[in-house]
Amino acid sequence: MKQDAAFFEGKDAVLIYIAKKLKEALSLETALTESGIDYGVEADEYRGGVIFRSARVGAFFYVLPEAVEAAHGAMERNRFTPRVE
């Protein structure tokens, strides 16, 4: 389920995905919610483009370290490629 920032206070949240489009973000939210995974999402800037690089805004998805494996499984079942550091 989607959690607010207070849920992650004092904890090291792990970035699992950056959605570049609203439809993509909504689809991932549905996948994580249906799988019962607590996650946070916030809008932030990332650098994109090949020839004309620019700052763009995306939806950054975070989970707690103990939920990373379950989140990756839910993402893969729904055809998302998890971000791995």
C-alpha positions in Angstrom: 0.0 0.0 0.0 1.1 3.5 -0.7 2.7 5.1 2.4 3.5 8.7 3.3 6.9 10.1 4.1 6.4 9.5 7.9 6.4 5.8 7.3 10.0 5.9 6.0 11.4 8.3 8.7 14.6 7.1 10.3 14.8 4.1 7.8 16.9 3.6 4.7 14.4 3.4 1.8 15.6 1.6 -1.3 14.9 3.1 -4.8 13.3 0.3 -6.9 12.0 2.2 -10.0 11.8 5.5 -11.7 8.6 5.8 -13.8 8.9 8.3 -16.6 5.2 8.4 -17.6 2.1 8.8 -15.5 0.5 5.6 -17.0 3.6 3.6 -16.1 3.5 5.0 -12.5 -0.2 4.2 -12.0 0.4 0.7 -13.3 3.2 0.1 -10.9 1.2 1.5 -8.0 -1.5 -1.0 -8.8 0.9 -3.9 -9.0 2.5 -3.1 -5.7 -0.8 -2.5 -3.9 -2.3 -5.7 -5.2 0.8 -7.6 -3.9 0.4 -6.0 -0.5 3.7 -4.2 -0.6 4.2 -1.0 1.4 5.9 1.6 -0.9 6.5 5.3 -1.1 6.5 7.4 -4.3 7.6 11.0 -4.9 8.2 13.2 -7.9 11.8 14.1 -8.5 14.1 15.1 -11.4 16.2 12.8 -13.4 18.4 13.4 -16.5 17.1 12.0 -19.8 17.7 12.1 -23.5 20.4 10.9 -25.8 21.2 13.8 -28.0 19.4 16.6 -26.2 19.9 15.8 -22.5 17.6 17.6 -20.2 16.1 17.4 -16.6 12.8 15.6 -16.5 10.4 14.8 -13.8 9.5 11.2 -12.9 7.9 9.1 -10.1 10.5 7.6 -7.9 9.3 4.4 -6.1 10.9 3.3 -2.7 10.4 0.4 -0.4 12.1 -0.7 2.9 15.1 -3.1 2.6 13.1 -6.1 3.8 10.5 -5.6 1.0 12.9 -5.3 -1.9 12.7 -8.9 -2.9 8.9 -9.1 -2.8 8.7 -5.8 -4.7 11.1 -7.0 -7.4 9.0 -10.2 -7.8 5.8 -8.2 -8.1 7.4 -5.9 -10.6 8.7 -8.8 -12.8 5.3 -10.4 -12.8 3.9 -7.2 -14.2 6.6 -6.7 -16.8 8.6 -4.0 -15.0 12.4 -4.1 -14.8 13.5 -3.4 -11.2 16.2 -0.8 -10.7 19.2 -2.5 -9.1 22.2 -0.7 -7.5 
